[in-house]
Amino acid sequence: MSVCMPAPDAAVLSRRHEIAQAMRAIVPGEGVIDHADELQPFESDGLTAYAQVPMLVVLPENTAQVAAVLRWCNANDVKVVPRGAGTSLSGGALPLADGILLVLTRLNRILELDYPNRVAVVQPGVTNLAVSQTVAARGLYYAPDPSSQIACTIGGNVAENSGGVHCLKYGMTAHNVLGLEIVLMTGEVVRIAGKALEADGLDLLGTVIGSEGLLGVVTEATLRLLPIPEGARAVLIGFGSVEAAARCVAEVMAAGIIPAGMELMDKPAINAAEDFLNIGYPRDVEALLIVEVDGPAAECDYLTDLIAEISLANGATTSRISNSEDERLSFWAGRKAAFPAIGRISPDYYCVDGTIPRRKLPEMLTAMAQIAQSHGLRVANVFHAGDGNLHPMILYDANVPGELARAEAIGEEILLLCVALGGVLTGEHGVGVEKRDLMPAMFSEVDLAHQQRVKCAFDPGLLLNPGKMFPTLHRCAELGRMHVHDGALPHPELPRF
């Protein structure tokens, strides 16, 4: 899965000074970065295995500046890569050597809190956690909670359709965003839907959420707020094998229980989290399952007892039910800190996020261990067990020749196996550059061509975040000429009226 980006356009690079001057006219002050040392921090996102110093970094302060930047770039054939906080793990915000990196962190205001309608209107640079913290005093919160929620921003959440620990019950970003304001590559500002739970017409909201910055730049999001549950309790369950823990996941769901969250950690992840935080995780188990339920106290009590009973029937060796809010939060603390904890035990790690049907978890976990062993590297597993979203972290050292290539090979085998087992290449991290060249494992040429037609409708010049998602990006005119005869787009008969 080694990443190969398009070769930089020498003609664009020769105009670098001109482009910088044009950007400074639009975004004055310190809004344009073009010195080599200052560009270095922007060379990658959370997928640090791949890096590219951008031609320029532009930090607009409002929607009008975003629109003006895109309008100028569209007229002058300059590529643009949108970026939020840079926590993407798929290379979705990997810069281009001949492109502008449009960083939206200065658009960081909460614009409106409509409590009667349980809605917040925010700019894309607002952090995920800040939304819930702001409305907590009114008994509300924003449900999606990625592990990076203290840093990741709403714009990036929209681009990748982020999930989190509680997405099993409360849904992904797509289920919690009611409306968007986006700027097209032409500089046009478009509003999609609003505060209503449902919008008329084509589902453009569903098209844009998860589009990874290929269609437009989000400058405003209308978020659905939920009442904080009356109570919440968690069960911390230890197993003698990850396969037993995986079977328990299926049994809990089969019993008709929809947990607020259900996460699984294997022994390497358990030990790393315990070394990092010392929160009391048992070390004499091969897997930990954290299952949380929420709602009225009586319901929580009943469900936690039922989950403990199911876990014992599936071979659990230890089981603890939280008896206080502090204890519940301590159960989650290690899971939330798993990524930095793993960072303490390995110079580098490479995390993939394929998704499989829950019933395939035992088979998948066994296979992943065999794949890692065959390549001579370690893998630590932390994932959203309830919805089958795997997060294997492949441990390697980039300073050792060949280890990155071995880590990539493990990741590729895992992702292809996910597809073979009836799953998909990504659950919430996105395709970006990481999984781009694996897309043909899921989609035919016809499928990919139709998806690119959507890209062309929004961005005919293919200037917005090029090199991401599509293994082969056809020019829009080429897509228009494709026919069923050359194995590309079919042209079905249109209905006659």
C-alpha positions as CSV (number, residue, x, y, z in Angstrom):
1,M,0.0,0.0,0.0
2,S,2.9,2.4,-0.5
3,V,1.5,5.8,-1.4
4,C,2.3,7.4,-4.8
5,M,0.9,10.9,-5.2
6,P,0.6,12.7,-8.6
7,A,3.8,14.3,-9.7
8,P,3.9,18.1,-8.9
9,D,3.0,20.5,-11.7
10,A,6.3,22.4,-12.5
11,A,4.3,25.3,-14.0
12,V,2.3,25.7,-10.8
13,L,5.5,25.5,-8.7
14,S,7.1,28.2,-10.8
15,R,4.2,30.5,-9.8
16,R,4.6,29.9,-6.1
17,H,5.5,33.5,-5.3
18,E,2.6,34.9,-7.3
19,I,0.2,32.4,-5.6
20,A,1.5,33.4,-2.2
21,Q,1.0,37.1,-3.0
22,A,-2.6,36.4,-4.2
23,M,-3.4,34.5,-1.0
24,R,-2.0,37.3,1.2
25,A,-4.3,39.7,-0.6
26,I,-7.3,37.5,0.4
27,V,-6.1,36.4,3.9
28,P,-3.9,39.3,5.3
29,G,-1.7,39.3,8.4
30,E,-0.3,35.9,9.4
31,G,-2.8,33.9,7.4
32,V,-0.3,32.6,4.8
33,I,2.7,30.4,5.6
34,D,5.4,29.9,3.0
35,H,8.7,29.6,4.8
36,A,10.1,26.1,4.7
37,D,10.6,25.7,8.5
38,E,7.1,26.9,9.2
39,L,5.6,24.5,6.6
40,Q,7.2,21.4,8.1
41,P,4.6,20.9,10.9
42,F,1.9,20.5,8.2
43,E,3.7,17.8,6.2
44,S,1.4,14.9,7.3
45,D,-1.8,14.2,9.3
46,G,-2.2,11.4,11.8
47,L,-0.9,8.9,9.3
48,T,2.7,9.9,9.8
49,A,4.1,7.2,7.6
50,Y,3.5,9.4,4.6
51,A,4.6,13.0,4.4
52,Q,4.7,15.9,1.9
53,V,5.5,19.5,2.6
54,P,2.8,21.7,1.1
55,M,3.5,24.5,-1.4
56,L,1.7,27.0,0.9
57,V,-0.5,26.9,4.0
58,V,-3.5,29.3,4.1
59,L,-5.4,29.9,7.3
60,P,-8.7,31.8,6.5
61,E,-10.8,33.3,9.3
62,N,-14.3,33.3,7.8
63,T,-16.4,31.8,5.0
64,A,-15.9,34.8,2.7
65,Q,-12.1,34.2,2.8
66,V,-12.6,30.5,2.1
67,A,-14.8,31.3,-0.9
68,A,-12.3,33.9,-2.2
69,V,-9.4,31.4,-1.9
70,L,-11.3,28.6,-3.7
71,R,-12.6,31.0,-6.4
72,W,-9.0,32.3,-7.1
73,C,-7.6,28.7,-7.2
74,N,-10.3,27.5,-9.5
75,A,-9.7,30.4,-11.9
76,N,-5.9,29.8,-11.8
77,D,-5.9,26.0,-11.8
78,V,-4.3,25.6,-8.4
79,K,-5.0,22.5,-6.3
80,V,-6.4,22.8,-2.7
81,V,-6.3,20.3,0.2
82,P,-8.7,21.1,3.1
83,R,-7.4,20.3,6.6
84,G,-8.7,20.6,10.1
85,A,-6.8,19.5,13.2
86,G,-4.8,16.9,11.2
87,T,-5.9,13.9,13.3
88,S,-6.9,11.9,10.2
89,L,-5.5,8.4,10.2
90,S,-5.9,7.7,6.5
91,G,-3.9,10.5,4.9
92,G,-7.0,12.4,4.0
93,A,-5.2,15.7,4.7
94,L,-1.9,14.7,3.2
95,P,-0.6,17.9,1.4
96,L,0.4,18.3,-2.2
97,A,3.8,19.7,-3.3
98,D,2.0,21.9,-5.9
99,G,-1.1,22.7,-3.9
100,I,-2.4,25.0,-1.2
101,L,-3.2,23.4,2.2
102,L,-6.3,25.2,3.4
103,V,-6.3,25.0,7.2
104,L,-9.7,25.7,8.9
105,T,-8.7,25.8,12.6
106,R,-9.3,29.6,12.8
107,L,-13.0,29.1,12.1
108,N,-13.6,28.0,15.6
109,R,-16.7,29.7,16.9
110,I,-20.0,28.2,18.1
111,L,-22.4,30.4,16.2
112,E,-25.7,29.5,17.8
113,L,-27.1,27.3,20.6
114,D,-30.8,26.7,19.9
115,Y,-31.8,24.8,23.0
116,P,-35.6,24.6,22.3
117,N,-34.7,22.7,19.0
118,R,-31.7,20.9,20.6
119,V,-29.3,22.3,17.9
120,A,-25.9,23.8,17.8
121,V,-24.5,25.7,14.8
122,V,-20.7,25.6,14.7
123,Q,-17.8,26.5,12.5
124,P,-15.6,23.6,11.3
125,G,-12.7,24.4,13.6
126,V,-14.6,23.8,16.8
127,T,-13.4,20.7,18.5
128,N,-15.7,17.7,19.0
129,L,-15.4,17.7,22.8
130,A,-16.0,21.5,23.1
131,V,-19.5,21.1,21.8
132,S,-20.5,18.7,24.6
133,Q,-18.7,20.7,27.2
134,T,-20.5,23.9,26.1
135,V,-24.0,22.5,26.3
136,A,-23.5,20.1,29.3
137,A,-24.9,22.7,31.8
138,R,-28.3,22.5,29.9
139,G,-28.3,18.7,30.1
140,L,-27.3,18.1,26.5
141,Y,-24.4,16.6,24.6
142,Y,-23.2,15.8,21.1
143,A,-23.1,12.1,20.6
144,P,-20.2,11.2,18.2
145,D,-17.1,10.8,20.3
146,P,-13.9,9.8,18.5
147,S,-11.0,8.9,20.7
148,S,-9.3,12.1,19.4
149,Q,-12.3,14.2,20.4
150,I,-10.2,16.5,22.6
151,A,-8.4,17.6,19.4
152,C,-10.3,16.6,16.3
153,T,-12.6,19.2,14.8
154,I,-16.2,19.1,13.5
155,G,-15.1,19.8,9.9
156,G,-12.9,16.8,9.9
157,N,-15.6,14.7,11.5
158,V,-17.9,15.6,8.7
159,A,-15.3,14.9,6.0
160,E,-14.6,11.4,7.4
161,N,-18.0,10.6,8.9
162,S,-16.3,9.9,12.2
163,G,-17.8,7.6,14.8
164,G,-16.5,6.8,18.3
165,V,-17.1,4.7,21.3
166,H,-20.9,5.5,21.4
167,C,-21.7,5.2,17.7
168,L,-23.2,1.7,18.2
169,K,-26.3,3.2,19.8
170,Y,-26.2,6.9,18.7
171,G,-24.8,6.7,15.2
172,M,-22.0,8.2,13.3
173,T,-21.5,11.9,12.3
174,A,-24.0,11.4,9.5
175,H,-26.7,10.6,12.0
176,N,-26.0,13.7,14.1
177,V,-25.5,16.5,11.5
178,L,-28.7,18.2,10.4
179,G,-27.3,20.8,8.0
180,L,-24.2,22.1,6.4
181,E,-22.8,25.2,4.8
182,I,-20.1,24.3,2.2
183,V,-18.1,26.3,-0.3
184,L,-17.6,24.7,-3.7
185,M,-14.4,25.0,-5.7
186,T,-16.0,27.8,-7.7
187,G,-16.3,29.9,-4.6
188,E,-20.1,29.4,-4.4
189,V,-21.5,29.1,-0.9
190,V,-24.2,26.4,-0.7
191,R,-26.5,25.6,2.2
192,I,-27.6,22.0,2.5
193,A,-30.6,21.2,4.8
194,G,-30.9,23.0,8.1
195,K,-32.4,22.4,11.6
196,A,-35.2,20.0,10.6
197,L,-34.7,16.3,11.2
198,E,-35.5,15.5,7.5
199,A,-34.8,17.6,4.4
200,D,-36.6,17.6,1.1
201,G,-35.0,16.8,-2.3
202,L,-31.9,14.8,-3.1
203,D,-29.9,13.7,-0.1
204,L,-27.0,16.0,-0.7
205,L,-26.2,16.0,3.1
206,G,-25.6,12.3,2.9
207,T,-23.5,12.8,-0.2
208,V,-21.2,15.4,1.4
209,I,-20.7,13.8,4.8
210,G,-17.9,11.3,4.4
211,S,-16.8,12.7,1.1
212,E,-13.3,13.4,2.5
213,G,-13.0,16.9,1.3
214,L,-13.4,16.0,-2.4
215,L,-16.6,17.8,-3.0
216,G,-16.5,21.0,-1.0
217,V,-15.1,22.8,2.1
218,V,-17.4,22.8,5.2
219,T,-17.6,26.2,6.8
220,E,-20.6,25.6,9.1
221,A,-22.4,22.6,10.6
222,T,-25.7,22.3,12.3
223,L,-25.5,19.6,14.9
224,R,-28.2,17.6,16.7
225,L,-27.9,17.7,20.5
226,L,-29.2,14.9,22.7
227,P,-30.3,14.8,26.3
228,I,-27.6,13.4,28.6
229,P,-28.9,10.0,29.7
230,E,-30.3,9.7,33.2
231,G,-27.6,7.3,34.1
232,A,-24.9,5.1,32.7
233,R,-23.1,2.0,33.9
234,A,-20.3,-0.1,32.4
235,V,-19.2,-3.7,32.8
236,L,-15.4,-4.5,32.5
237,I,-15.1,-8.2,31.5
238,G,-11.9,-10.2,31.1
239,F,-11.5,-13.3,28.9
240,G,-8.9,-16.0,28.5
241,S,-8.9,-15.5,24.7
242,V,-9.9,-12.8,22.3
243,E,-12.1,-15.3,20.4
244,A,-14.2,-15.8,23.6
245,A,-14.6,-12.1,24.0
246,A,-15.6,-11.8,20.4
247,R,-18.2,-14.6,20.8
248,C,-19.6,-12.7,23.9
249,V,-20.1,-9.6,21.7
250,A,-22.3,-11.5,19.4
251,E,-24.3,-13.1,22.3
252,V,-24.9,-9.7,23.9
253,M,-26.3,-8.3,20.6
254,A,-28.3,-11.4,20.0
255,A,-30.0,-11.0,23.4
256,G,-31.6,-7.8,22.1
257,I,-29.3,-5.5,24.0
258,I,-28.1,-2.3,22.3
259,P,-25.2,-1.0,24.4
260,A,-24.3,2.6,24.4
261,G,-20.7,1.4,23.7
262,M,-19.0,-2.0,23.4
263,E,-15.2,-2.0,23.0
264,L,-12.6,-4.8,23.0
265,M,-8.9,-4.6,23.8
266,D,-6.4,-7.4,23.6
267,K,-3.5,-8.2,25.9
268,P,-0.8,-5.9,24.3
269,A,-3.3,-3.0,24.4
270,I,-4.4,-3.8,28.0
271,N,-0.8,-3.8,29.3
272,A,0.1,-0.6,27.4
273,A,-3.0,1.2,28.8
274,E,-2.3,-0.1,32.3
275,D,1.4,0.9,32.2
276,F,0.3,4.4,31.0
277,L,-2.5,5.1,33.4
278,N,-2.4,2.5,36.2
279,I,-6.2,2.3,36.4
280,G,-6.7,-1.3,37.5
281,Y,-7.2,-3.3,34.4
282,P,-6.5,-7.0,35.0
283,R,-3.3,-8.2,33.4
284,D,-4.0,-11.9,33.7
285,V,-6.5,-11.9,30.8
286,E,-6.0,-12.1,27.0
287,A,-8.9,-9.7,26.2
288,L,-11.0,-7.0,27.9
289,L,-14.5,-6.2,26.9
290,I,-16.1,-2.9,28.1
291,V,-19.8,-2.8,27.7
292,E,-21.8,0.4,28.6
293,V,-25.5,0.8,28.9
294,D,-27.4,4.0,29.7
295,G,-30.9,5.2,30.6
296,P,-33.0,5.0,33.8
297,A,-31.3,3.4,36.8
298,A,-33.6,0.3,36.9
299,E,-32.8,-0.4,33.2
300,C,-29.1,0.0,33.7
301,D,-29.1,-2.3,36.7
302,Y,-31.1,-5.0,34.8
303,L,-28.9,-4.8,31.7
304,T,-25.6,-4.9,33.4
305,D,-26.6,-7.9,35.4
306,L,-27.8,-9.6,32.2
307,I,-24.5,-8.7,30.4
308,A,-22.5,-10.1,33.3
309,E,-24.5,-13.3,33.1
310,I,-24.0,-13.6,29.3
311,S,-20.3,-13.0,29.7
312,L,-19.9,-15.8,32.3
313,A,-21.7,-18.2,30.0
314,N,-19.2,-17.3,27.3
315,G,-16.1,-18.1,29.5
316,A,-15.4,-14.7,31.2
317,T,-12.8,-15.1,33.9
318,T,-13.5,-11.7,35.6
319,S,-16.3,-9.2,35.6
320,R,-16.8,-5.9,37.3
321,I,-19.8,-3.6,37.1
322,S,-19.2,0.1,37.8
323,N,-20.7,1.3,41.0
324,S,-20.0,5.0,40.6
325,E,-19.5,7.5,37.8
326,D,-15.8,7.8,38.6
327,E,-15.4,4.0,38.3
328,R,-17.3,4.0,35.0
329,L,-15.0,6.7,33.6
330,S,-12.0,4.8,34.8
331,F,-13.1,1.8,32.7
332,W,-13.1,4.0,29.7
333,A,-9.9,6.0,30.5
334,G,-7.6,3.2,29.3
335,R,-9.6,2.7,26.1
336,K,-9.6,6.4,25.3
337,A,-5.9,6.6,25.9
338,A,-5.0,3.4,24.0
339,F,-3.4,5.2,21.0
340,P,-0.9,7.3,23.1
341,A,-0.4,4.3,25.3
342,I,0.7,2.2,22.3
343,G,2.9,5.1,21.3
344,R,5.0,4.5,24.4
345,I,5.8,0.9,23.6
346,S,6.7,1.2,19.9
347,P,8.5,3.9,17.9
348,D,5.8,3.8,15.3
349,Y,2.4,2.2,14.7
350,Y,0.2,1.9,11.7
351,C,-3.6,1.7,12.5
352,V,-6.1,0.4,10.0
353,D,-9.9,0.3,10.5
354,G,-11.6,-2.3,8.4
355,T,-15.1,-3.4,9.4
356,I,-16.6,-6.9,9.3
357,P,-19.9,-8.5,10.3
358,R,-19.9,-9.1,14.1
359,R,-20.3,-12.9,13.7
360,K,-17.0,-13.0,11.9
361,L,-15.0,-11.4,14.8
362,P,-13.6,-14.7,16.2
363,E,-12.4,-15.8,12.8
364,M,-11.0,-12.4,12.0
365,L,-9.0,-12.0,15.2
366,T,-7.4,-15.4,14.8
367,A,-6.5,-14.6,11.2
368,M,-5.0,-11.2,12.2
369,A,-2.7,-12.8,14.7
370,Q,-1.5,-15.3,12.0
371,I,-1.0,-12.5,9.5
372,A,1.1,-10.4,11.9
373,Q,3.2,-13.5,12.9
374,S,3.9,-14.3,9.3
375,H,5.4,-10.9,8.8
376,G,7.3,-10.8,12.1
377,L,5.6,-7.8,13.7
378,R,3.4,-7.3,16.7
379,V,-0.2,-6.1,16.5
380,A,-2.3,-4.5,19.3
381,N,-6.0,-4.6,19.0
382,V,-8.5,-1.9,20.2
383,F,-11.8,-1.7,18.4
384,H,-15.5,-0.9,18.3
385,A,-16.6,-4.5,18.8
386,G,-20.3,-3.7,18.7
387,D,-20.3,-2.6,15.1
388,G,-17.3,-4.8,14.0
389,N,-15.0,-1.8,13.4
390,L,-11.5,-3.1,13.8
391,H,-8.6,-0.9,14.9
392,P,-5.5,-3.1,14.7
393,M,-2.3,-1.1,15.5
394,I,0.6,-2.6,13.7
395,L,3.8,-1.9,15.7
396,Y,7.0,-1.1,13.7
397,D,10.1,1.0,13.7
398,A,10.4,3.3,10.7
399,N,14.2,3.5,11.3
400,V,14.6,-0.2,10.6
401,P,14.8,-0.8,6.8
402,G,11.8,-2.8,5.5
403,E,9.6,-2.5,8.6
404,L,7.2,0.0,7.2
405,A,6.8,-2.1,4.1
406,R,6.0,-5.1,6.3
407,A,3.5,-3.1,8.3
408,E,1.8,-2.0,5.1
409,A,1.7,-5.6,3.9
410,I,0.0,-6.6,7.2
411,G,-2.5,-3.8,6.9
412,E,-3.3,-4.7,3.3
413,E,-3.9,-8.3,4.1
414,I,-6.2,-7.4,7.0
415,L,-8.2,-5.0,4.9
416,L,-8.6,-7.4,2.0
417,L,-9.7,-10.1,4.4
418,C,-12.3,-7.7,5.9
419,V,-13.8,-7.4,2.4
420,A,-13.6,-11.1,1.8
421,L,-15.6,-11.8,5.0
422,G,-18.4,-9.5,3.9
423,G,-17.1,-6.3,5.4
424,V,-15.7,-3.0,4.1
425,L,-12.3,-1.2,3.9
426,T,-13.1,1.5,6.4
427,G,-15.4,2.1,9.3
428,E,-14.6,5.7,10.2
429,H,-11.1,6.7,9.3
430,G,-11.9,7.1,5.6
431,V,-10.1,6.0,2.4
432,G,-7.7,8.9,1.9
433,V,-4.4,7.7,0.4
434,E,-4.1,4.7,2.7
435,K,-6.8,2.6,1.2
436,R,-7.1,4.3,-2.2
437,D,-5.4,1.6,-4.2
438,L,-7.5,-1.1,-2.5
439,M,-10.8,0.4,-3.7
440,P,-11.0,-2.1,-6.6
441,A,-11.3,-4.9,-4.1
442,M,-14.7,-3.5,-3.2
443,F,-15.9,-1.6,-6.3
444,S,-15.9,-2.4,-10.0
445,E,-14.7,0.0,-12.6
446,V,-18.3,0.9,-13.2
447,D,-18.9,1.6,-9.5
448,L,-15.8,3.9,-9.3
449,A,-16.6,5.7,-12.5
450,H,-20.1,6.6,-11.1
451,Q,-18.6,7.8,-7.9
452,Q,-16.2,10.0,-9.9
453,R,-19.1,11.5,-11.8
454,V,-20.4,12.8,-8.4
455,K,-16.9,14.4,-7.9
456,C,-17.1,16.0,-11.3
457,A,-20.5,17.5,-10.6
458,F,-19.1,19.4,-7.6
459,D,-15.5,19.9,-8.8
460,P,-15.2,19.7,-12.7
461,G,-11.5,20.8,-12.6
462,L,-10.6,18.0,-10.1
463,L,-8.7,20.6,-8.0
464,L,-10.1,19.8,-4.6
465,N,-8.1,17.2,-2.6
466,P,-6.9,15.2,-5.7
467,G,-5.0,12.0,-5.2
468,K,-7.3,10.8,-2.5
469,M,-9.9,7.9,-2.6
470,F,-9.8,7.1,-6.3
471,P,-7.0,4.8,-7.5
472,T,-7.4,6.2,-11.0
473,L,-8.9,9.7,-11.3
474,H,-10.4,10.1,-14.8
475,R,-10.9,13.6,-16.2
476,C,-14.5,14.6,-16.3
477,A,-14.6,14.7,-20.1
478,E,-13.2,11.2,-20.2
479,L,-16.0,10.0,-17.9
480,G,-18.6,11.5,-20.3
481,R,-17.2,9.5,-23.2
482,M,-17.2,6.2,-21.4
483,H,-19.6,3.6,-22.7
484,V,-20.6,0.1,-21.7
485,H,-18.7,-1.2,-24.8
486,D,-15.4,-0.3,-23.3
487,G,-16.2,-1.9,-19.9
488,A,-17.0,1.4,-18.2
489,L,-20.3,3.2,-17.6
490,P,-23.5,1.6,-18.8
491,H,-26.2,3.8,-20.3
492,P,-29.6,2.3,-19.4
493,E,-32.7,3.2,-21.4
494,L,-34.4,6.3,-20.1
495,P,-38.1,6.1,-19.3
496,R,-40.4,7.6,-21.9
497,F,-43.3,9.8,-20.8
